[in-house]
């Protein structure tokens, strides 16, 4: 028997083709059901039991075949684990709760596929249920696994399409199962403000905006799955939904329309007030992304001779963020986009701000390679990269993420990679962006000779088939369930389908400032 497809693929997998008959009874040991740190690992095993009809499945029972979780200080990586499968069962060893949780996700995929895998293959017409059951086997194998990158993100675009709390919780569960650990929450863009502020008018016009209570609950929920939440607050470009309420702060259009802030003390004061409502919702140690991409430079009237530059703007924003962190007893790190021409940083902040270049497959692989060469290196500041796909890729895409991961693999200063899903809340239709991207972020594909159209198509078809099998085995990934949590599909601030097709979610999506 071949080893079943696992996503993300393990770092090392040894399998000689041996297998054992699928057990009729399974007992799980080594998980304390009342230990908060092991709660989600326990839930993963309980969910697995429901996917194995006819198999007796229990916790701490006496079945000969056992799934055993062990604390093992010899496992070097904090998120790593080892897994061995033999005639006695499966043993997962890790030194942290996160490592055991990730090992549990592999156990889930391994046994669910071993039990149900026949439905995805071909077998003789007329085969009886008994004969099919006799073919169910568990592969004997050994896995040593750990992520290549410390930060493995997924970005959702609440600034252009609503993401309900239920959908965001589902996104977190999907991410955690695929061993991603950072939810990048793009809260504000030109079309929508996805957060409803209590002391500012921002977001009050958006019926789907998240509240502070929603964000606090989401942060706590994510943490239980070993996922952190990083909000992105636009602080220069893509701020049309902000200047809708504060037109005097508009400095002009952005690089692709919309609005850029005019820079000056009034803008800095508003950003300070914005952060004052976001920061208290976060964990004690957290990252906050301030955007800064695709803007055009302008200062506010009366601020022309005060020395404002894009570089010292970054310094002022860092100061404002650190001050907000101090007020609310949070240890914060600032992230920004690199933008197309790069991002100038004050020399004293070079190692304290995480810059994130990005790019997509349609823009070309050479451009991604050049960006990694520019930003990667032992003597360079910390950096993250952004892959994924925009809304124009109607079936999603993971090729850019694959190339970013491959090229970044040798660069020690790369903290991680974030596949992004821009412009839409059609997660189900573009799920390959998350599913495919997660595999490459965990274990980069280092091949360099597979860029032909035929190779790209084959890779897509193979991963898509594998993903659809996974969706059947893992109910959280069910297409219909995702859409039920989502509600109406929205793209770029407008409903997609009748009876509201083309209607704006909020008036900010129809706000076109006068350029005269």
Secondary structure, DSSP 8 states (H G I E B T S, - for coil): ------SS--SEEEEEEEEEE--SEEEEES--TT-GGGHHHHHHHHHHHHTSTT-EEEES---SSEEEEEE-TT--STT-EEEEEETTEEEEEESSHHHHHHHHHHHHHHHHHHHHGGGGS---TT--HHHHHHT-EEEEEEEEE--S-SEEEEEEETTTS---HHHHHHHHHHHHHTT--EEEEE-B-SS-B-B--SSSSTTTT-TT-B-HHHHHHHHHHHHHTT-EEEEE--SSSS-HHHHTT-GGGEEEEETTEEEEE-BSHHHHHHHHHHHHHHGGGS-SEEEEE----S----B-TT-TTS---HHHHHHHHHHHHHHHHHHTT-EEEEEEE--TT-----GGGTTTEEEEEE--GGG-HHHHHHHHHHH-STTS--EEEEEEE-TT-TT---HHHHHHHHHHTT-TTEEEEEEEE-SB--TTTTHHHHHHHHHHHHS-----S--SHHHHHHHHHHHHHHHHHHHHH-GGG-HHHHHHHH-S-EETTEE-STTSTT-BSSGGGG------
